[in-house]
Amino acid sequence: MTDPKVIIMLLEDRGRPRGSKMTEEDLMRLAKLAEDNVRLLEDLGCWKIEGDVIYYRIGCLGSYYPD
């Protein structure tokens, strides 16, 4: 499981344009969504972390184009 603190830190460290109306509550909501998305990807077998390496299966969730 990915540490939610890492996701929150990544969201907080990103640059914000001047006049950004993004609040701390918005950042926390985005962090929660990111945590839920990572958990879903792990459950589906699309994402795993071994040590410092992140494995992500390309095309795991399908695509918008028919095969």
Backbone bond lengths (Angstrom), bond angles and torsions (degrees), N, CA, C in turn:
res aa  C-N    CA-C-N  psi(-1)  N-CA   C-N-CA  omega(-1)  CA-C   N-CA-C  phi
1 M - - - 1.457 - - 1.524 109.00 -
2 T 1.294 116.09 136.70 1.458 121.65 178.86 1.514 109.61 -76.40
3 D 1.308 115.26 136.89 1.461 120.49 179.09 1.525 109.16 -69.32
4 P 1.355 118.84 119.77 1.461 120.48 -178.90 1.519 112.85 -60.04
5 K 1.341 117.71 -24.91 1.462 120.23 179.41 1.524 110.66 -63.93
6 V 1.341 116.90 -33.88 1.462 120.86 179.13 1.522 109.61 -65.96
7 I 1.329 116.97 -43.87 1.463 120.98 -179.76 1.514 110.17 -64.06
8 I 1.326 116.91 -44.41 1.461 120.77 179.38 1.520 109.93 -61.76
9 M 1.336 116.93 -43.33 1.454 120.60 -178.89 1.533 110.27 -62.86
10 L 1.335 117.46 -41.69 1.457 120.31 178.81 1.521 110.94 -62.41
11 L 1.322 117.19 -41.00 1.458 120.34 178.91 1.522 111.43 -67.62
12 E 1.325 117.03 -38.19 1.459 119.88 -178.53 1.524 111.70 -72.75
13 D 1.330 117.92 -30.63 1.460 121.39 -176.05 1.521 113.63 -81.07
14 R 1.311 117.54 -13.10 1.461 118.50 -177.67 1.521 110.48 -70.57
15 G 1.305 115.67 149.32 1.458 120.33 179.57 1.519 111.72 -69.40
16 R 1.291 116.19 143.36 1.460 120.92 177.80 1.526 108.33 -117.05
17 P 1.326 116.66 134.84 1.461 118.51 177.87 1.523 111.11 -67.19
18 R 1.311 115.33 155.12 1.470 118.91 177.65 1.519 109.27 -59.82
19 G 1.303 115.53 142.87 1.454 120.28 179.66 1.516 113.11 78.95
20 S 1.332 117.36 8.92 1.456 120.17 178.71 1.517 109.52 -61.56
21 K 1.304 115.51 132.18 1.456 120.35 -179.56 1.526 111.29 -96.49
22 M 1.318 117.27 14.39 1.449 121.43 -178.70 1.524 109.66 -74.27
23 T 1.315 115.83 124.20 1.454 121.39 -178.37 1.519 110.06 -98.60
24 E 1.318 115.64 172.56 1.468 120.31 176.22 1.528 110.43 -61.88
25 E 1.331 117.27 -36.05 1.468 120.79 178.29 1.531 110.41 -63.87
26 D 1.338 116.23 -38.81 1.461 119.96 177.08 1.523 110.88 -62.57
27 L 1.335 116.38 -43.48 1.466 120.22 178.54 1.519 111.39 -62.35
28 M 1.320 116.92 -41.85 1.467 120.01 179.71 1.531 110.70 -66.26
29 R 1.332 117.09 -37.52 1.466 120.89 177.74 1.527 109.69 -64.79
30 L 1.337 117.35 -43.64 1.463 120.83 177.66 1.526 111.63 -63.68
31 A 1.323 116.86 -39.27 1.462 120.70 178.67 1.523 110.36 -63.55
32 K 1.325 117.41 -40.06 1.475 121.47 178.77 1.529 109.85 -65.53
33 L 1.338 117.15 -42.55 1.463 120.13 177.49 1.528 111.14 -62.97
34 A 1.329 117.02 -41.21 1.465 120.74 178.58 1.522 110.77 -63.26
35 E 1.328 116.30 -41.41 1.466 120.40 178.44 1.524 110.23 -62.44
36 D 1.328 117.35 -43.47 1.467 121.19 178.49 1.525 111.10 -64.22
37 N 1.340 117.04 -39.73 1.463 120.65 179.34 1.521 111.56 -64.81
38 V 1.324 117.43 -42.54 1.462 120.98 178.83 1.523 109.93 -63.89
39 R 1.319 117.42 -42.04 1.466 121.19 178.43 1.533 110.30 -61.29
40 L 1.327 117.32 -42.81 1.459 121.25 178.15 1.524 111.14 -63.25
41 L 1.330 117.32 -44.44 1.462 120.71 178.18 1.525 111.35 -61.61
42 E 1.334 117.14 -38.81 1.471 120.62 177.34 1.521 110.52 -65.06
43 D 1.335 116.91 -43.51 1.467 120.96 -179.59 1.525 111.57 -63.07
44 L 1.322 116.96 -34.53 1.463 121.35 -179.54 1.525 112.70 -83.33
45 G 1.329 117.13 -5.35 1.457 120.90 -179.69 1.520 113.25 79.12
46 C 1.328 116.99 18.67 1.463 121.25 -178.80 1.521 112.26 -91.59
47 W 1.322 118.15 -13.06 1.471 122.02 -170.53 1.513 108.20 -146.89
48 K 1.305 117.15 132.51 1.464 120.01 171.65 1.516 108.97 -151.51
49 I 1.315 114.77 155.01 1.458 121.36 -179.98 1.523 107.78 -122.51
50 E 1.322 115.67 127.53 1.462 122.08 175.25 1.519 107.26 -125.97
51 G 1.318 115.67 106.68 1.463 119.89 -176.22 1.515 109.94 67.32
52 D 1.339 115.97 -122.89 1.462 121.02 179.17 1.526 112.49 -98.69
53 V 1.344 117.05 8.66 1.461 121.10 -175.51 1.525 109.84 -106.66
54 I 1.333 116.01 131.18 1.463 122.06 176.11 1.525 107.68 -103.71
55 Y 1.330 116.49 126.47 1.458 122.23 176.68 1.523 108.39 -106.84
56 Y 1.333 116.47 128.11 1.451 122.31 -179.48 1.526 108.42 -132.24
57 R 1.336 116.34 125.96 1.464 120.44 179.93 1.521 109.65 -84.81
58 I 1.305 116.03 120.25 1.466 121.63 179.27 1.527 108.76 -71.79
59 G 1.313 116.99 136.93 1.460 121.51 177.63 1.514 113.27 73.80
60 C 1.304 117.98 12.31 1.461 121.86 -176.70 1.523 111.83 -63.56
61 L 1.316 116.76 -36.37 1.459 120.55 -176.99 1.519 112.46 -94.04
62 G 1.319 117.63 6.97 1.453 120.65 -179.82 1.517 111.43 90.01
63 S 1.312 114.81 -172.47 1.458 119.70 -179.88 1.520 108.73 -143.49
64 Y 1.302 114.93 173.73 1.461 120.11 178.92 1.527 111.98 -82.69
65 Y 1.319 116.91 -11.17 1.457 120.66 -176.16 1.522 110.06 -101.91
66 P 1.327 117.84 135.89 1.473 119.42 178.39 1.526 110.78 -67.27
67 D 1.315 115.62 146.37 1.472 120.49 179.22 1.516 110.53 -80.96
